[in-house]
Amino acid sequence: MIEFKGLTKTFGKIVALQDVTFKVDDGEFIFIVGPSGAGKTTLLKLLTREYKPTRGEILMDDVDIVKLKKKDIPLLRQKIGVVFQDFKLLPERTLRENIEIALAIKGVDKGQWIARVDQVLKLVGLSDRSDLFPAQLSGGEIQKASIARALVINPVCIFADEPTGNLDWGTADLIMDLLTKINKEGKTIIVTSHNKELVEKFGKRVIEMKNGKVIKDRNTK
């Protein structure tokens, strides 16, 4: 379980988050929606300890990650697979090599790399694209590759920050279907989005934010 309790983050006089409180249960799929500047990406950076909050707690399995020592932050980040809107794949590396980098950072034995990469490539439907470079892939394939890279470290939670923002409607649908499939296999999924139609279609819990505050918490089913 992930719990945000009274979370506030300021940058000088700018209030990015203000008294944000909600829980995400294990295996849950939620959307966090709101306009630019609502605080969605700040929330992600607090969860991965890129930032520390000005006030408040972030509990992950009852451990306050705000209080983690610096040496323990890499272990925290291994529990959270992050999917970025701008993909962040290295252009000079093949798809397989991009995914292997995540395993190298985690310190996974090289003897396990082939099997683990093959597994996630099969899951996202890119087994036949593994030796291609990012420039040779479509936008949807690149986003699937980003999801595969997040999954290969076997995180407990996937946080996808606007994963469909750069994609056409049909491709966005496919990406959301893939995240739904991953959720059904037991992963907690948190997706930020400004696409209200897409969010409504998938009928999941929605946390709506505006000006750094949670203004609604609802189920769309």
Secondary structure, DSSP 8 states (H G I E B T S, - for coil): -EEEEEEEEEETTEEEEEEEEEEE-TT-EEEEE--TTSSHHHHHHHHTTSS--SEEEEEETTEEGGG--GGGHHHHHHTEEEE-TT----TTS-HHHHHHHHHHHHT--GGGHHHHHHHHHHHHT-GGGTTS-GGGS-HHHHHHHHHHHHHTT--SEEEEESTTTTS-HHHHHHHHHHHHHHHHTT-EEEEEE--HHHHHHHT-EEEEEETTEEEEEEE--
